[in-house]
Amino acid sequence: MDWKTLYCPNKNCKHYGIPFQSGKMVKNGTCHGQPQALCKGCGSSVVLNYATAYYGLESATGIFETVVRALAEGNSIRATGRIFEIDKDTVCDWLIRASLHCRSVVLYFWNQLHVAECQLDELWSFVHTKEAHLPCAKIYCESYGDAWVWLAFDPISRLIVAFVIGKRTQENANLLLDRVKDVTDAHIPFFTSDQLPEYDDALLHTYGVWVQPERNGTRGRYPHPRLIPVDDLLYAQVVKIRENGRMKEVKTKIIFGKPEAIAEKLANSPVSNTTNTSFVERENLTQRQSNRRLTRKTNGFSKKISWFEKQLWLSTAYYHFVLPHHSLRQQLDTPEPTRGSGTSKKWKPVTPAMAAGITDHIWTTSELLSYRVPAQFLEQVETSKPLFALLEDEVHQVK
């Protein structure tokens, strides 16, 4: 726990939200074994783990961190409960605690990201019931059935720029691109995807401008206004031609932008010189490996879409901050000795957050769960980030 980021929790205090050293706070012994501080401005006491995932936790921090790692590494809730000999309801409570904290951390750092390339794709899963058995189950909840995870992925830093969980609809495609624009800077990335038609309209919805076409002649009404792409919007599709279930040929199709501009982007790309979706498709495998709810042929699937989203926030934060990415590792100028007679260390492990310039080191699970997001951001996150509102289960009343 970091004393430097601790702040007074009293909103009526003039020192509210000011970090420990700048505000009028002093260390003040312990409360139930937890170190605490006293605000000399208003007299409020606050424990050191306030505004972290540990706040109010009555169990040992060690087992809590290990359970969170197990969930982030692909274990189901019941399996995690059996391994650590705790009740599944306790695992659920800890998942809520960790996921909400991870969501705040991710939304805080995902701000003005510079993304040069962005690959779009969808990952299939389902909630409660597969689509084939949906008619009966849909009586109870609208979100049952297919649940697609829409992903926007940066192939350079291996960063998941945004995700959306829901049906394969135009509305969710629009939401994905709106989220991408919300977390990135003014630069428009070079987009690539498969041939899903919803992406064309979604890109126009987010990055298009309305124009009024000229009227033909001098009589009659003016044509309806229409959306056109801005000059900086570059978008190409990967066209996969299959024959008898096998891949026969892969072509590319330019949707928005000039061929010369796209060719220049590909020539300057540090990861690939061809239009492709290989990186986001590889990320789909990573997601299936690290999230039990996405594993095929399993009974660990989500029974409610809200739990599905919570698990994704946890696994996303863990993937970005804690888990080194093998393809991002950097070769050391001088090999570093290891303990004993082991082989010298030749590579520096790097996480996606480090590659994107968000952090400068690999976080531990404890560091992720104890990171204290500033009070001002937490206060305004629901109003300043309305695009990232949490999903709720739409339960129908059965008569």
N, C-alpha and C positions, 0 to 999 in steps of 0.2 A: 504494500500500500504506500502511496506517495503522499506525504504530508503537504507538499508544495501546492497540490491542486485542490486540497480540502477547502470548502467554503461554508459560510454561515447559511443554514437552511431557512432562516426566518425571512420571509418575503417582505415583512414590514421593517426590517433592519436596513439601514443605509449601506451596510457592508455586505448585503446579500449578493451571493455569486462571486464576490471578490476572493481570489486565491489566498491561501493561508498567510503568506509573508506580507502581502499588500494590505490585507484586512486586519482588523484588531482581534486576532485569534491567538490563543496560547494553549500549549499542551496542558491537560488537566486530568492526569491519572488514567484510570480505567473504569469501564462500566460493564459488569458481567464478564470481566476478563478481556474486554475490547478497549484498546487505547482510545481516548476521546480528547476533544478540544473544547475550549470555552471561548465564546465570542464576548469580548469586553465591551462591545458596542450595545448589545441588547441582553446579554446574560444567557443566551441560548447555548446548550451543550449539544455536541454532535460527535458521533463515533467516527473513527477513522475510515471505516468501510462504507460510509454514507455515499449514495449515488453510484454504487458499483453493484455488480451481480451478487456480492456477498452480503449486502445490507439486509439484516433481519434473518440471515441464515442461522439455524439453530444446530445444524450438524457440523461435523468436522470439515474444514475447507479442503483437505486433501482428497477425501472421497468424493466431494462435490466436483472438484476439478477433473478427477479421473472419470466420473460418470459423464461429464460433458464431453471429454475427449472420446469416450466410447461411442456416444451418440454421433459425434462429428465424423468419426471414422467408419460409420456404416452399420453400427449395431442397432437392433430394434429396441423398443422400450421394454418389452417383456424380457428379452434376452439380457439386456443391461441390468434389469432388476434381479434376475437369477444369478448373474455373475457376481454382483456386489451384495447380494442377499438383502435387498431392500424392496419395499413394496413398489409395484408399478405406478401407483398414484404419486408416490414420492418422486419417481423418475419424471413423471409428467410435470409435476410442480417445478422441478429443477430445469426441465426443458423450457418451460414458459419463462422462468427467471433469466436463464442464459440467453434465450433467443431475443427477448425484448431488449436486453442490454446490447447484444450484438447488432441488432437493427439500429439502435441509436449511434453506435460507434461507426458503422458502415455509412449511414446517412451523413454523419458529421464529416467524415473524411472524403466522401464522394462529392466533391465540390470543385467546380472549375477544372475538371480533368481534361488534359489535352490528349485527345484520341485521334490518331492519324488514320487508322483503318478500323472498321467495325464489321464483323461478320454476324449475320442473323440466322437463327435456326430455331426449331421447335423440338421439344423432347416429350414423347408420349408417356403418360401414366394415367391412372384413374383413381377416383375417390369412391370408396365404399363398394361400388358395383360397376362392372364392366358395361360397356355400351349395349351389348347384346341382351342384357337382362335389365335394361334401364326403365322400360315403361312402368313396371310395378314400383320400383324403388323411387322413381321421381315424384311419386305422390307425397313422399315424406320430406324430400329435400331437393331443391333445384340444382345444387352443385354436384350431385351424384353423377357418376359416369366418367367419360373421358375428361382428363385434366392435363392440358398441355402446359409445359414449362417453356415459355418464350424467352430466348436468351439473346442478349446483345454482347458480343465478346470482342475484346481488343487482342488481336493475335500477336502484337508486339510485346506488350507487358503481361499478357495472359490474364488480363483483368476482366471479370464479369462486370460490364458497365451497368447493366440493368437486367431485371427479369420480371416476368409476369406469369401468374398461374391462372389458368382459366380455359374456357372453350376456345376452339379454333375459329375465332370470329374477327371481323374487321375492328370491332371495338377494342379488343385486346391487342391487336397489332398496332392500333393508334396509340394505346397507352404505353406500349413498349417504347416506341419512338419518342413519345413525349417525355418519358423518363430519361432516355438517353440525352435528349436536349437539355433537360433540367440539371443534369450532373456534369455536363461538359462545358467547355469554354465556347467562345464565339466561332471557333474553327469547326467546319462541318466535315465529319469523317468521310472517307471513301467506303461506301457500303457495298457488301456482296451478300448474296443469299441464294437459296434455291428458287424454283419457279413458283412459289406460293404467291398467288395474285394479290393477296391482302397487303403485301409489303409495298407495292407500287402506290396504292392509295394512302397508306400510312405515312410514307415519306413525303408525299404531297401535302397531307394533312399537317405535318409537323414543320416541314421546311419549304412549303410552297407559298406563293404569293398570289393574291387575287388580281386579275386583270379584266378589263372590260374590252372585249373584242370590238373591232370597228364594224359599223353597220354596212351591209352591201347595198349600195344605192342611197337614195334620199328619202325613201318611203318605208313605212313599217316600223315595228318595234326593234329596239336594240337587242342583240343576242344576250343571253344570260351571262353574267360574270363566270369566269372559270379559274381554276387553280393551275398555275404553271410552276415548274421547278425553278429555283434560283440558279444563277450561273455556276455557283460553287458546288452544287449538289451533283455528286458522281455516284452512280449506282449501276452495277452489273450483276447479271444472274448467271448461275452455273446450270447448264442444261445437260441433264444426264439421259442418254439414250440407251434404253434397255431392250434386249431381245431374248425371249424365253427365260425371263427372270435374271439374266446376266447383264452386266454392264458392257455395252458394246462401244460406246463413244461418249466423250465429254466435250461439250461445246460451251461457248460463252455468248451472252447476249447483252448488249449495252442498252439500258433503259433510259437513264438520265446522264447527260454530259457528253462531251465530245470524245471521240476515240483517242485523239492525240493527248488530251488531258489525262485520261485513264492510263494510257501507255506510259506516260511520264510518272504517274503515281506508282505503277508497278515496277518501273525501272529503278526508282528510288527507295522501294520498300526493303527493309532489312530482313524480312522473313520469307518473302515469296515473290517471284516475278511473273506469276500467272494468277488469273482470277480463280479463286477457289473458296471453299467453305471447310477446308480440312481441319483448321484449328478449332473452330467451334464444334465440329463433329467429334473431334478428340476430347474436347471438354465435356461433351455429353457422356462419354464413357467415364470420365472422372466423376461426374455427378452421380452416375449409377453406382459406382464403386463406393462412394463416400456417403451415400444417402440410401438407407435401407428401403425407404418408401418408393424409390425409383428402380429398385431391383426387380427384374422380371421373374415370374414364376415364384412369388413369395407370398407369405401371409402377413408380411410386415407393411402392407400398403396402408395408406391413410384412410381412416374412416370418416374424417371430416376435413374439408379443405383448409380450415383455419390452422389445424395442426400441421398440415402439409407445408403451409407458408412458414410457420415457426421453425420447422426443421430446416427449411431452405435458408433462412436468415442465419441460423447457427452454422451450418455447413459452409455457407458463403464466407462468413467472417473468418472461420477457421482456415479455409483454403487460402484466403488472401494474406492473412497476417502470420499464421503459425506454421503452415505447411510449406517447406521449400519446394520449388518447382525445378525438376531436374534439368529441363531445357534452358533455364535461365541462369544456371550456375556460371560463375566467372573464374577463369584460370588465374591463380595467384602468380605474381611476378617472381616471388621466392617461396618455394615449398616450406611449409611450417611443420616443425617436429610435433609428433604426437607422444602420448604417454608410453613409457616403456620402449620396446624395440619395434613398434608398429611403423607402417609405411608413412612417409611424410605426407602431409595434407597438401594437395595440389589445387583444390578447387574451393571457391567460396560459395556456400549455398545462398540462394536468393529466392525470396518470395515474390509473388506478383505485386504486392504493395511496395516492396523495395524497388522493383523494376519500374513502377509508375512514379517513383519519387515521393511516395506518401510517408514511408518510414525509412529508417536507415539501418535497421537490424531486424533479425527474426524475433518475433514475439513469442513468449511462452504462453501457455494457456492461462496461467495466473495473471499475466500482464494484460491479456485481452479482457478477461473477466473483471479486472480491477481498474481498467482505464476509466477515468472520470471525465465524462463529457461535460463541457461548461454548462452552467445552469441556464444561461440565456438561450442557448440552443435547445435544451430540453424543454424549456417553457414554450418555445415557438415552433417546435418540430411538426406538430400536427397541423398548424396553420400555414407554416412556410413550406411544408412538403406535402400538400394535399394529394399529389399524384401517388404517394407511397402509403396511403391509408391501408390499415390492416384489413384483411378479408374477414367477413363474418358468414356463418352458415345460415342460409335462408331456409329455415325449417317451416314446412307447411303444417297447418292444423288439420289432422285427419278426423273426419266426421263419420 
